[in-house]
Amino acid sequence: MSHIAEDSFEQYSMGTLEDSQLAPLEEHLLVCHECQDRLKTTDEFVATMRAALHLGDPDQAAMASAVPEETTL
Ligand SMILES: [Zn+2]
């Protein structure tokens, strides 16, 4: 049995995986510790990516307001 594709993991983590692909993926996860580890990594990656997207604007605003202070010299 082949392992789960990276794309499927990302879609699974983001909740966009089709129902027809959901069952075989979870079935494989139950028996494959390697893919359980990979899913954990993908989950963290997706969470980080989402956090970056949500915090992107405030971060840039904070950085933008910090830059002029240094450039006024
Ligand atoms: Zn696997």
N, CA, C, O and the ligand as a Tripos MOL2 file, in Angstrom:
@<TRIPOS>MOLECULE
protein
  293   291    74     0     0
PROTEIN
NO_CHARGES

@<TRIPOS>ATOM
      1 N           0.8510   -1.2120    0.0000 N.3       1 MET1
      2 CA          0.0000    0.0000    0.0000 C.3       1 MET1
      3 C           0.8750    1.2470    0.0000 C.2       1 MET1
      4 O           1.8170    1.3530    0.7850 O.2       1 MET1
      5 N           0.5640    2.1750   -0.8700 N.am      2 SER2
      6 CA          1.3860    3.3790   -0.9680 C.3       2 SER2
      7 C           0.9710    4.4030    0.0890 C.2       2 SER2
      8 O          -0.1540    4.4000    0.5880 O.2       2 SER2
      9 N           1.9240    5.2760    0.4060 N.am      3 HIS3
     10 CA          1.6510    6.2930    1.4150 C.3       3 HIS3
     11 C           0.7680    7.4000    0.8560 C.2       3 HIS3
     12 O           0.5190    7.4870   -0.3470 O.2       3 HIS3
     13 N           0.3060    8.2380    1.7720 N.am      4 ILE4
     14 CA         -0.6000    9.3230    1.3830 C.3       4 ILE4
     15 C           0.1930   10.4510    0.7220 C.2       4 ILE4
     16 O           1.2870   10.8000    1.1640 O.2       4 ILE4
     17 N          -0.3740   11.0070   -0.3360 N.am      5 ALA5
     18 CA          0.2950   12.0820   -1.0710 C.3       5 ALA5
     19 C           0.3100   13.3660   -0.2490 C.2       5 ALA5
     20 O          -0.6010   13.6390    0.5330 O.2       5 ALA5
     21 N           1.3780   14.1500   -0.4490 N.am      6 GLU6
     22 CA          1.5500   15.4140    0.2870 C.3       6 GLU6
     23 C           0.3600   16.3500    0.0690 C.2       6 GLU6
     24 O          -0.1070   17.0080    0.9990 O.2       6 GLU6
     25 N          -0.1170   16.3950   -1.1710 N.am      7 ASP7
     26 CA         -1.2590   17.2510   -1.5100 C.3       7 ASP7
     27 C          -2.4870   16.8810   -0.6920 C.2       7 ASP7
     28 O          -3.2060   17.7460   -0.1940 O.2       7 ASP7
     29 N          -2.7160   15.5550   -0.5620 N.am      8 SER8
     30 CA         -3.8810   15.0870    0.1800 C.3       8 SER8
     31 C          -3.7760   15.4920    1.6450 C.2       8 SER8
     32 O          -4.7700   15.8490    2.2760 O.2       8 SER8
     33 N          -2.5560   15.4320    2.1770 N.am      9 PHE9
     34 CA         -2.3280   15.8340    3.5640 C.3       9 PHE9
     35 C          -2.6830   17.3090    3.7700 C.2       9 PHE9
     36 O          -3.3550   17.6740    4.7350 O.2       9 PHE9
     37 N          -2.2210   18.1370    2.8500 N.am     10 GLU10
     38 CA         -2.4730   19.5720    2.9790 C.3      10 GLU10
     39 C          -3.9640   19.8670    2.8910 C.2      10 GLU10
     40 O          -4.4960   20.6850    3.6410 O.2      10 GLU10
     41 N          -4.6360   19.1800    1.9500 N.am     11 GLN11
     42 CA         -6.0800   19.3850    1.8150 C.3      11 GLN11
     43 C          -6.8060   18.8810    3.0470 C.2      11 GLN11
     44 O          -7.7820   19.4810    3.4980 O.2      11 GLN11
     45 N          -6.3160   17.7680    3.5900 N.am     12 TYR12
     46 CA         -6.9180   17.2000    4.7960 C.3      12 TYR12
     47 C          -6.7650   18.1700    5.9660 C.2      12 TYR12
     48 O          -7.7100   18.3920    6.7230 O.2      12 TYR12
     49 N          -5.5890   18.7370    6.1050 N.am     13 SER13
     50 CA         -5.3120   19.6830    7.1890 C.3      13 SER13
     51 C          -6.1450   20.9470    7.0560 C.2      13 SER13
     52 O          -6.5760   21.5360    8.0470 O.2      13 SER13
     53 N          -6.3630   21.3500    5.8160 N.am     14 MET14
     54 CA         -7.1240   22.5780    5.5750 C.3      14 MET14
     55 C          -8.6260   22.3160    5.5290 C.2      14 MET14
     56 O          -9.4300   23.2450    5.4490 O.2      14 MET14
     57 N          -8.9940   21.0130    5.5810 N.am     15 GLY15
     58 CA        -10.4120   20.6570    5.5800 C.3      15 GLY15
     59 C         -11.0640   20.7620    4.2260 C.2      15 GLY15
     60 O         -12.2810   20.9110    4.1240 O.2      15 GLY15
     61 N         -10.2460   20.6850    3.1650 N.am     16 THR16
     62 CA        -10.7970   20.8150    1.8190 C.3      16 THR16
     63 C         -10.7670   19.5020    1.0540 C.2      16 THR16
     64 O         -11.0920   19.4610   -0.1320 O.2      16 THR16
     65 N         -10.3740   18.4220    1.7390 N.am     17 LEU17
     66 CA        -10.3020   17.1210    1.0670 C.3      17 LEU17
     67 C         -11.7080   16.5950    0.7870 C.2      17 LEU17
     68 O         -12.6090   16.7070    1.6190 O.2      17 LEU17
     69 N         -11.8730   16.0170   -0.4080 N.am     18 GLU18
     70 CA        -13.1800   15.4860   -0.7830 C.3      18 GLU18
     71 C         -13.5460   14.2850    0.0880 C.2      18 GLU18
     72 O         -12.6860   13.5220    0.5260 O.2      18 GLU18
     73 N         -14.8480   14.1450    0.3220 N.am     19 ASP19
     74 CA        -15.3380   13.0560    1.1660 C.3      19 ASP19
     75 C         -14.8900   11.6920    0.6600 C.2      19 ASP19
     76 O         -14.5940   10.7960    1.4510 O.2      19 ASP19
     77 N         -14.8420   11.5360   -0.6560 N.am     20 SER20
     78 CA        -14.4820   10.2460   -1.2410 C.3      20 SER20
     79 C         -13.0290    9.8860   -0.9470 C.2      20 SER20
     80 O         -12.6660    8.7100   -0.9560 O.2      20 SER20
     81 N         -12.1910   10.9020   -0.6850 N.am     21 GLN21
     82 CA        -10.7760   10.6480   -0.4010 C.3      21 GLN21
     83 C         -10.4990   10.6190    1.0950 C.2      21 GLN21
     84 O          -9.4450   10.1710    1.5470 O.2      21 GLN21
     85 N         -11.4740   11.1090    1.8460 N.am     22 LEU22
     86 CA        -11.3070   11.2060    3.2950 C.3      22 LEU22
     87 C         -11.2120    9.8330    3.9650 C.2      22 LEU22
     88 O         -10.3350    9.5980    4.7960 O.2      22 LEU22
     89 N         -12.1190    8.9380    3.5960 N.am     23 ALA23
     90 CA        -12.1700    7.6110    4.2190 C.3      23 ALA23
     91 C         -10.8830    6.8030    4.0280 C.2      23 ALA23
     92 O         -10.3260    6.3140    5.0100 O.2      23 ALA23
     93 N         -10.3920    6.6490    2.7790 N.am     24 PRO24
     94 CA         -9.1550    5.8900    2.5910 C.3      24 PRO24
     95 C          -7.9600    6.5290    3.2800 C.2      24 PRO24
     96 O          -7.0600    5.8300    3.7450 O.2      24 PRO24
     97 N          -7.9490    7.8690    3.3480 N.am     25 LEU25
     98 CA         -6.8390    8.5630    4.0070 C.3      25 LEU25
     99 C          -6.8290    8.2530    5.5080 C.2      25 LEU25
    100 O          -5.7880    7.9230    6.0770 O.2      25 LEU25
    101 N          -7.9930    8.3640    6.1310 N.am     26 GLU26
    102 CA         -8.0660    8.1100    7.5800 C.3      26 GLU26
    103 C          -7.8290    6.6360    7.8780 C.2      26 GLU26
    104 O          -7.2850    6.2830    8.9240 O.2      26 GLU26
    105 N          -8.2410    5.7820    6.9480 N.am     27 GLU27
    106 CA         -8.0200    4.3530    7.1130 C.3      27 GLU27
    107 C          -6.5260    4.0460    7.1110 C.2      27 GLU27
    108 O          -6.0450    3.2450    7.9130 O.2      27 GLU27
    109 N          -5.8010    4.6910    6.2010 N.am     28 HIS28
    110 CA         -4.3540    4.4990    6.1090 C.3      28 HIS28
    111 C          -3.6700    5.0740    7.3490 C.2      28 HIS28
    112 O          -2.7160    4.4910    7.8650 O.2      28 HIS28
    113 N          -4.1570    6.2040    7.8150 N.am     29 LEU29
    114 CA         -3.5720    6.8520    8.9950 C.3      29 LEU29
    115 C          -3.6340    5.9530   10.2250 C.2      29 LEU29
    116 O          -2.7290    5.9530   11.0600 O.2      29 LEU29
    117 N          -4.7170    5.1890   10.3210 N.am     30 LEU30
    118 CA         -4.8980    4.3250   11.4880 C.3      30 LEU30
    119 C          -3.7980    3.2750   11.5940 C.2      30 LEU30
    120 O          -3.4160    2.8700   12.6920 O.2      30 LEU30
    121 N          -3.2940    2.8390   10.4400 N.am     31 VAL31
    122 CA         -2.3320    1.7380   10.4430 C.3      31 VAL31
    123 C          -0.9100    2.1680   10.1300 C.2      31 VAL31
    124 O           0.0140    1.3650   10.2630 O.2      31 VAL31
    125 N          -0.7070    3.4300    9.7110 N.am     32 CYS32
    126 CA          0.6250    3.8660    9.2870 C.3      32 CYS32
    127 C           1.1630    4.9710   10.1990 C.2      32 CYS32
    128 O           0.7140    6.1160   10.1430 O.2      32 CYS32
    129 N           2.1310    4.6050   11.0370 N.am     33 HIS33
    130 CA          2.7010    5.5840   11.9690 C.3      33 HIS33
    131 C           3.5240    6.6390   11.2360 C.2      33 HIS33
    132 O           3.6320    7.7830   11.6780 O.2      33 HIS33
    133 N           4.0950    6.2320   10.1170 N.am     34 GLU34
    134 CA          4.8970    7.1770    9.3320 C.3      34 GLU34
    135 C           4.0280    8.3330    8.8340 C.2      34 GLU34
    136 O           4.4270    9.4960    8.8890 O.2      34 GLU34
    137 N           2.8330    7.9890    8.3470 N.am     35 CYS35
    138 CA          1.9340    9.0190    7.8440 C.3      35 CYS35
    139 C           1.3100    9.8190    8.9890 C.2      35 CYS35
    140 O           0.9470   10.9810    8.8050 O.2      35 CYS35
    141 N           1.1840    9.2170   10.1500 N.am     36 GLN36
    142 CA          0.6980    9.9600   11.3200 C.3      36 GLN36
    143 C           1.6860   11.0680   11.6580 C.2      36 GLN36
    144 O           1.2960   12.1910   11.9760 O.2      36 GLN36
    145 N           2.9790   10.7320   11.5840 N.am     37 ASP37
    146 CA          4.0140   11.7320   11.8390 C.3      37 ASP37
    147 C           3.9900   12.8100   10.7700 C.2      37 ASP37
    148 O           4.1220   13.9990   11.0600 O.2      37 ASP37
    149 N           3.8180   12.3700    9.5150 N.am     38 ARG38
    150 CA          3.7960   13.3320    8.4100 C.3      38 ARG38
    151 C           2.6000   14.2750    8.5450 C.2      38 ARG38
    152 O           2.7030   15.4690    8.2680 O.2      38 ARG38
    153 N           1.4550   13.7160    8.9790 N.am     39 LEU39
    154 CA          0.2610   14.5520    9.1340 C.3      39 LEU39
    155 C           0.4960   15.6100   10.2110 C.2      39 LEU39
    156 O           0.0600   16.7540   10.0840 O.2      39 LEU39
    157 N           1.1870   15.2090   11.2660 N.am     40 LYS40
    158 CA          1.4970   16.1400   12.3520 C.3      40 LYS40
    159 C           2.3370   17.3010   11.8150 C.2      40 LYS40
    160 O           2.0830   18.4650   12.1220 O.2      40 LYS40
    161 N           3.3330   16.9610   11.0150 N.am     41 THR41
    162 CA          4.1960   17.9830   10.4130 C.3      41 THR41
    163 C           3.3940   18.8900    9.4820 C.2      41 THR41
    164 O           3.5510   20.1110    9.5000 O.2      41 THR41
    165 N           2.5370   18.2780    8.6740 N.am     42 THR42
    166 CA          1.7110   19.0520    7.7430 C.3      42 THR42
    167 C           0.7420   19.9460    8.4980 C.2      42 THR42
    168 O           0.5090   21.0920    8.1120 O.2      42 THR42
    169 N           0.1780   19.4120    9.5810 N.am     43 ASP43
    170 CA         -0.7410   20.1980   10.4130 C.3      43 ASP43
    171 C          -0.0570   21.4470   10.9410 C.2      43 ASP43
    172 O          -0.6180   22.5420   10.9150 O.2      43 ASP43
    173 N           1.1740   21.2600   11.4230 N.am     44 GLU44
    174 CA          1.9240   22.3880   11.9730 C.3      44 GLU44
    175 C           2.2450   23.3960   10.8730 C.2      44 GLU44
    176 O           2.1910   24.6080   11.0800 O.2      44 GLU44
    177 N           2.5840   22.8580    9.6910 N.am     45 PHE45
    178 CA          2.9040   23.7230    8.5450 C.3      45 PHE45
    179 C           1.6890   24.5660    8.1600 C.2      45 PHE45
    180 O           1.7980   25.7730    7.9440 O.2      45 PHE45
    181 N           0.5300   23.9090    8.0780 N.am     46 VAL46
    182 CA         -0.7010   24.6120    7.7020 C.3      46 VAL46
    183 C          -1.0770   25.6390    8.7690 C.2      46 VAL46
    184 O          -1.5120   26.7430    8.4420 O.2      46 VAL46
    185 N          -0.9110   25.2800   10.0450 N.am     47 ALA47
    186 CA         -1.2340   26.1980   11.1350 C.3      47 ALA47
    187 C          -0.3270   27.4280   11.0860 C.2      47 ALA47
    188 O          -0.7720   28.5580   11.2880 O.2      47 ALA47
    189 N           0.9620   27.1770   10.8120 N.am     48 THR48
    190 CA          1.9190   28.2800   10.7180 C.3      48 THR48
    191 C           1.5830   29.1860    9.5440 C.2      48 THR48
    192 O           1.6350   30.4120    9.6430 O.2      48 THR48
    193 N           1.2330   28.5420    8.4160 N.am     49 MET49
    194 CA          0.8900   29.2830    7.2180 C.3      49 MET49
    195 C          -0.3480   30.1450    7.4570 C.2      49 MET49
    196 O          -0.3980   31.3070    7.0530 O.2      49 MET49
    197 N          -1.3480   29.5550    8.1210 N.am     50 ARG50
    198 CA         -2.5820   30.2950    8.4000 C.3      50 ARG50
    199 C          -2.3100   31.4520    9.3490 C.2      50 ARG50
    200 O          -2.8330   32.5510    9.1620 O.2      50 ARG50
    201 N          -1.4880   31.2050   10.3710 N.am     51 ALA51
    202 CA         -1.1560   32.2510   11.3390 C.3      51 ALA51
    203 C          -0.4330   33.3890   10.6370 C.2      51 ALA51
    204 O          -0.6780   34.5630   10.9150 O.2      51 ALA51
    205 N           0.4660   33.0240    9.7180 N.am     52 ALA52
    206 CA          1.2230   34.0320    8.9820 C.3      52 ALA52
    207 C           0.2890   34.8840    8.1240 C.2      52 ALA52
    208 O           0.4610   36.0980    8.0140 O.2      52 ALA52
    209 N          -0.7010   34.2310    7.5200 N.am     53 LEU53
    210 CA         -1.6480   34.9510    6.6770 C.3      53 LEU53
    211 C          -2.4860   35.9150    7.5030 C.2      53 LEU53
    212 O          -2.7330   37.0520    7.0990 O.2      53 LEU53
    213 N          -2.9230   35.4370    8.6760 N.am     54 HIS54
    214 CA         -3.7840   36.2670    9.5250 C.3      54 HIS54
    215 C          -3.0000   37.4040   10.1740 C.2      54 HIS54
    216 O          -3.5100   38.5140   10.3310 O.2      54 HIS54
    217 N          -1.7510   37.1120   10.5510 N.am     55 LEU55
    218 CA         -0.9530   38.1180   11.2440 C.3      55 LEU55
    219 C          -0.1480   38.9800   10.2730 C.2      55 LEU55
    220 O           0.5390   39.9180   10.6770 O.2      55 LEU55
    221 N          -0.2440   38.6480    8.9990 N.am     56 GLY56
    222 CA          0.5440   39.3510    7.9860 C.3      56 GLY56
    223 C           0.3810   40.8450    8.0350 C.2      56 GLY56
    224 O           1.3740   41.5720    8.0430 O.2      56 GLY56
    225 N          -0.8480   41.3260    8.0670 N.am     57 ASP57
    226 CA         -1.0860   42.7700    8.0390 C.3      57 ASP57
    227 C          -0.5660   43.4970    9.2780 C.2      57 ASP57
    228 O           0.1810   44.4660    9.1380 O.2      57 ASP57
    229 N          -0.9320   43.0640   10.4850 N.am     58 PRO58
    230 CA         -0.4320   43.7310   11.6920 C.3      58 PRO58
    231 C           1.0910   43.7290   11.7600 C.2      58 PRO58
    232 O           1.6980   44.7130   12.1840 O.2      58 PRO58
    233 N           1.7160   42.6100   11.3380 N.am     59 ASP59
    234 CA          3.1700   42.5130   11.3530 C.3      59 ASP59
    235 C           3.7910   43.5550   10.4420 C.2      59 ASP59
    236 O           4.7400   44.2430   10.8180 O.2      59 ASP59
    237 N           3.2470   43.6610    9.2490 N.am     60 GLN60
    238 CA          3.7800   44.6110    8.2820 C.3      60 GLN60
    239 C           3.5690   46.0380    8.7760 C.2      60 GLN60
    240 O           4.4170   46.9080    8.5750 O.2      60 GLN60
    241 N           2.4290   46.2680    9.4240 N.am     61 ALA61
    242 CA          2.1380   47.5940    9.9520 C.3      61 ALA61
    243 C           3.1380   47.9590   11.0480 C.2      61 ALA61
    244 O           3.6210   49.0890   11.1170 O.2      61 ALA61
    245 N           3.4400   46.9670   11.9120 N.am     62 ALA62
    246 CA          4.3910   47.2040   12.9990 C.3      62 ALA62
    247 C           5.7850   47.4630   12.4380 C.2      62 ALA62
    248 O           6.5090   48.3370   12.9170 O.2      62 ALA62
    249 N           6.1520   46.6890   11.4140 N.am     63 MET63
    250 CA          7.4640   46.8460   10.8040 C.3      63 MET63
    251 C           7.5430   48.1810   10.0700 C.2      63 MET63
    252 O           8.5680   48.8610   10.1090 O.2      63 MET63
    253 N           6.4570   48.5470    9.4020 N.am     64 ALA64
    254 CA          6.4270   49.7920    8.6450 C.3      64 ALA64
    255 C           6.5750   50.9920    9.5690 C.2      64 ALA64
    256 O           7.2230   51.9790    9.2200 O.2      64 ALA64
    257 N           5.9650   50.9010   10.7620 N.am     65 SER65
    258 CA          6.0430   52.0200   11.6930 C.3      65 SER65
    259 C           7.4060   52.0720   12.3770 C.2      65 SER65
    260 O           7.8140   53.1150   12.8890 O.2      65 SER65
    261 N           8.1180   50.9190   12.3820 N.am     66 ALA66
    262 CA          9.4250   50.8730   13.0370 C.3      66 ALA66
    263 C          10.5170   51.3910   12.1050 C.2      66 ALA66
    264 O          11.5140   51.9510   12.5610 O.2      66 ALA66
    265 N          10.3300   51.2050   10.8170 N.am     67 VAL67
    266 CA         11.3580   51.5930    9.8470 C.3      67 VAL67
    267 C          11.6220   53.1070    9.8030 C.2      67 VAL67
    268 O          12.7850   53.5090    9.8330 O.2      67 VAL67
    269 N          10.5880   53.9610    9.7330 N.am     68 PRO68
    270 CA         10.8170   55.4100    9.6540 C.3      68 PRO68
    271 C          11.6850   55.9410   10.7890 C.2      68 PRO68
    272 O          12.4730   56.8660   10.5910 O.2      68 PRO68
    273 N          11.5400   55.3480   12.0000 N.am     69 GLU69
    274 CA         12.3280   55.8220   13.1450 C.3      69 GLU69
    275 C          13.8210   55.7160   12.8810 C.2      69 GLU69
    276 O          14.6100   56.5710   13.2820 O.2      69 GLU69
    277 N          14.1910   54.6090   12.1760 N.am     70 GLU70
    278 CA         15.6020   54.3870   11.9060 C.3      70 GLU70
    279 C          16.0880   55.2090   10.7280 C.2      70 GLU70
    280 O          17.2640   55.5610   10.6390 O.2      70 GLU70
    281 N          15.1540   55.5130    9.8110 N.am     71 THR71
    282 CA         15.5650   56.2080    8.5870 C.3      71 THR71
    283 C          15.5590   57.7240    8.7480 C.2      71 THR71
    284 O          15.9570   58.4480    7.8360 O.2      71 THR71
    285 N          15.0990   58.2140    9.9270 N.am     72 THR72
    286 CA         15.0520   59.6530   10.1130 C.3      72 THR72
    287 C          16.4080   60.2310   10.5300 C.2      72 THR72
    288 O          16.5650   61.4410   10.6950 O.2      72 THR72
    289 N          17.3900   59.3220   10.6950 N.am     73 LEU73
    290 CA         18.6870   59.7880   11.1630 C.3      73 LEU73
    291 C          19.3880   60.7040   10.1820 C.2      73 LEU73
    292 O          20.4950   61.1690   10.4540 O.2      73 LEU73
    293 ZN          1.7450    5.7730    5.1440 Zn       74 ZN74
@<TRIPOS>BOND
     1     1     2 1
     2     2     3 1
     3     3     4 2
     4     3     5 am
     5     5     6 1
     6     6     7 1
     7     7     8 2
     8     7     9 am
     9     9    10 1
    10    10    11 1
    11    11    12 2
    12    11    13 am
    13    13    14 1
    14    14    15 1
    15    15    16 2
    16    15    17 am
    17    17    18 1
    18    18    19 1
    19    19    20 2
    20    19    21 am
    21    21    22 1
    22    22    23 1
    23    23    24 2
    24    23    25 am
    25    25    26 1
    26    26    27 1
    27    27    28 2
    28    27    29 am
    29    29    30 1
    30    30    31 1
    31    31    32 2
    32    31    33 am
    33    33    34 1
    34    34    35 1
    35    35    36 2
    36    35    37 am
    37    37    38 1
    38    38    39 1
    39    39    40 2
    40    39    41 am
    41    41    42 1
    42    42    43 1
    43    43    44 2
    44    43    45 am
    45    45    46 1
    46    46    47 1
    47    47    48 2
    48    47    49 am
    49    49    50 1
    50    50    51 1
    51    51    52 2
    52    51    53 am
    53    53    54 1
    54    54    55 1
    55    55    56 2
    56    55    57 am
    57    57    58 1
    58    58    59 1
    59    59    60 2
    60    59    61 am
    61    61    62 1
    62    62    63 1
    63    63    64 2
    64    63    65 am
    65    65    66 1
    66    66    67 1
    67    67    68 2
    68    67    69 am
    69    69    70 1
    70    70    71 1
    71    71    72 2
    72    71    73 am
    73    73    74 1
    74    74    75 1
    75    75    76 2
    76    75    77 am
    77    77    78 1
    78    78    79 1
    79    79    80 2
    80    79    81 am
    81    81    82 1
    82    82    83 1
    83    83    84 2
    84    83    85 am
    85    85    86 1
    86    86    87 1
    87    87    88 2
    88    87    89 am
    89    89    90 1
    90    90    91 1
    91    91    92 2
    92    91    93 am
    93    93    94 1
    94    94    95 1
    95    95    96 2
    96    95    97 am
    97    97    98 1
    98    98    99 1
    99    99   100 2
   100    99   101 am
   101   101   102 1
   102   102   103 1
   103   103   104 2
   104   103   105 am
   105   105   106 1
   106   106   107 1
   107   107   108 2
   108   107   109 am
   109   109   110 1
   110   110   111 1
   111   111   112 2
   112   111   113 am
   113   113   114 1
   114   114   115 1
   115   115   116 2
   116   115   117 am
   117   117   118 1
   118   118   119 1
   119   119   120 2
   120   119   121 am
   121   121   122 1
   122   122   123 1
   123   123   124 2
   124   123   125 am
   125   125   126 1
   126   126   127 1
   127   127   128 2
   128   127   129 am
   129   129   130 1
   130   130   131 1
   131   131   132 2
   132   131   133 am
   133   133   134 1
   134   134   135 1
   135   135   136 2
   136   135   137 am
   137   137   138 1
   138   138   139 1
   139   139   140 2
   140   139   141 am
   141   141   142 1
   142   142   143 1
   143   143   144 2
   144   143   145 am
   145   145   146 1
   146   146   147 1
   147   147   148 2
   148   147   149 am
   149   149   150 1
   150   150   151 1
   151   151   152 2
   152   151   153 am
   153   153   154 1
   154   154   155 1
   155   155   156 2
   156   155   157 am
   157   157   158 1
   158   158   159 1
   159   159   160 2
   160   159   161 am
   161   161   162 1
   162   162   163 1
   163   163   164 2
   164   163   165 am
   165   165   166 1
   166   166   167 1
   167   167   168 2
   168   167   169 am
   169   169   170 1
   170   170   171 1
   171   171   172 2
   172   171   173 am
   173   173   174 1
   174   174   175 1
   175   175   176 2
   176   175   177 am
   177   177   178 1
   178   178   179 1
   179   179   180 2
   180   179   181 am
   181   181   182 1
   182   182   183 1
   183   183   184 2
   184   183   185 am
   185   185   186 1
   186   186   187 1
   187   187   188 2
   188   187   189 am
   189   189   190 1
   190   190   191 1
   191   191   192 2
   192   191   193 am
   193   193   194 1
   194   194   195 1
   195   195   196 2
   196   195   197 am
   197   197   198 1
   198   198   199 1
   199   199   200 2
   200   199   201 am
   201   201   202 1
   202   202   203 1
   203   203   204 2
   204   203   205 am
   205   205   206 1
   206   206   207 1
   207   207   208 2
   208   207   209 am
   209   209   210 1
   210   210   211 1
   211   211   212 2
   212   211   213 am
   213   213   214 1
   214   214   215 1
   215   215   216 2
   216   215   217 am
   217   217   218 1
   218   218   219 1
   219   219   220 2
   220   219   221 am
   221   221   222 1
   222   222   223 1
   223   223   224 2
   224   223   225 am
   225   225   226 1
   226   226   227 1
   227   227   228 2
   228   227   229 am
   229   229   230 1
   230   230   231 1
   231   231   232 2
   232   231   233 am
   233   233   234 1
   234   234   235 1
   235   235   236 2
   236   235   237 am
   237   237   238 1
   238   238   239 1
   239   239   240 2
   240   239   241 am
   241   241   242 1
   242   242   243 1
   243   243   244 2
   244   243   245 am
   245   245   246 1
   246   246   247 1
   247   247   248 2
   248   247   249 am
   249   249   250 1
   250   250   251 1
   251   251   252 2
   252   251   253 am
   253   253   254 1
   254   254   255 1
   255   255   256 2
   256   255   257 am
   257   257   258 1
   258   258   259 1
   259   259   260 2
   260   259   261 am
   261   261   262 1
   262   262   263 1
   263   263   264 2
   264   263   265 am
   265   265   266 1
   266   266   267 1
   267   267   268 2
   268   267   269 am
   269   269   270 1
   270   270   271 1
   271   271   272 2
   272   271   273 am
   273   273   274 1
   274   274   275 1
   275   275   276 2
   276   275   277 am
   277   277   278 1
   278   278   279 1
   279   279   280 2
   280   279   281 am
   281   281   282 1
   282   282   283 1
   283   283   284 2
   284   283   285 am
   285   285   286 1
   286   286   287 1
   287   287   288 2
   288   287   289 am
   289   289   290 1
   290   290   291 1
   291   291   292 2
@<TRIPOS>SUBSTRUCTURE
     1 MET1         2 RESIDUE 1 A MET
     2 SER2         6 RESIDUE 1 A SER
     3 HIS3        10 RESIDUE 1 A HIS
     4 ILE4        14 RESIDUE 1 A ILE
     5 ALA5        18 RESIDUE 1 A ALA
     6 GLU6        22 RESIDUE 1 A GLU
     7 ASP7        26 RESIDUE 1 A ASP
     8 SER8        30 RESIDUE 1 A SER
     9 PHE9        34 RESIDUE 1 A PHE
    10 GLU10       38 RESIDUE 1 A GLU
    11 GLN11       42 RESIDUE 1 A GLN
    12 TYR12       46 RESIDUE 1 A TYR
    13 SER13       50 RESIDUE 1 A SER
    14 MET14       54 RESIDUE 1 A MET
    15 GLY15       58 RESIDUE 1 A GLY
    16 THR16       62 RESIDUE 1 A THR
    17 LEU17       66 RESIDUE 1 A LEU
    18 GLU18       70 RESIDUE 1 A GLU
    19 ASP19       74 RESIDUE 1 A ASP
    20 SER20       78 RESIDUE 1 A SER
    21 GLN21       82 RESIDUE 1 A GLN
    22 LEU22       86 RESIDUE 1 A LEU
    23 ALA23       90 RESIDUE 1 A ALA
    24 PRO24       94 RESIDUE 1 A PRO
    25 LEU25       98 RESIDUE 1 A LEU
    26 GLU26      102 RESIDUE 1 A GLU
    27 GLU27      106 RESIDUE 1 A GLU
    28 HIS28      110 RESIDUE 1 A HIS
    29 LEU29      114 RESIDUE 1 A LEU
    30 LEU30      118 RESIDUE 1 A LEU
    31 VAL31      122 RESIDUE 1 A VAL
    32 CYS32      126 RESIDUE 1 A CYS
    33 HIS33      130 RESIDUE 1 A HIS
    34 GLU34      134 RESIDUE 1 A GLU
    35 CYS35      138 RESIDUE 1 A CYS
    36 GLN36      142 RESIDUE 1 A GLN
    37 ASP37      146 RESIDUE 1 A ASP
    38 ARG38      150 RESIDUE 1 A ARG
    39 LEU39      154 RESIDUE 1 A LEU
    40 LYS40      158 RESIDUE 1 A LYS
    41 THR41      162 RESIDUE 1 A THR
    42 THR42      166 RESIDUE 1 A THR
    43 ASP43      170 RESIDUE 1 A ASP
    44 GLU44      174 RESIDUE 1 A GLU
    45 PHE45      178 RESIDUE 1 A PHE
    46 VAL46      182 RESIDUE 1 A VAL
    47 ALA47      186 RESIDUE 1 A ALA
    48 THR48      190 RESIDUE 1 A THR
    49 MET49      194 RESIDUE 1 A MET
    50 ARG50      198 RESIDUE 1 A ARG
    51 ALA51      202 RESIDUE 1 A ALA
    52 ALA52      206 RESIDUE 1 A ALA
    53 LEU53      210 RESIDUE 1 A LEU
    54 HIS54      214 RESIDUE 1 A HIS
    55 LEU55      218 RESIDUE 1 A LEU
    56 GLY56      222 RESIDUE 1 A GLY
    57 ASP57      226 RESIDUE 1 A ASP
    58 PRO58      230 RESIDUE 1 A PRO
    59 ASP59      234 RESIDUE 1 A ASP
    60 GLN60      238 RESIDUE 1 A GLN
    61 ALA61      242 RESIDUE 1 A ALA
    62 ALA62      246 RESIDUE 1 A ALA
    63 MET63      250 RESIDUE 1 A MET
    64 ALA64      254 RESIDUE 1 A ALA
    65 SER65      258 RESIDUE 1 A SER
    66 ALA66      262 RESIDUE 1 A ALA
    67 VAL67      266 RESIDUE 1 A VAL
    68 PRO68      270 RESIDUE 1 A PRO
    69 GLU69      274 RESIDUE 1 A GLU
    70 GLU70      278 RESIDUE 1 A GLU
    71 THR71      282 RESIDUE 1 A THR
    72 THR72      286 RESIDUE 1 A THR
    73 LEU73      290 RESIDUE 1 A LEU
    74 ZN74       293 GROUP 0 **** ****
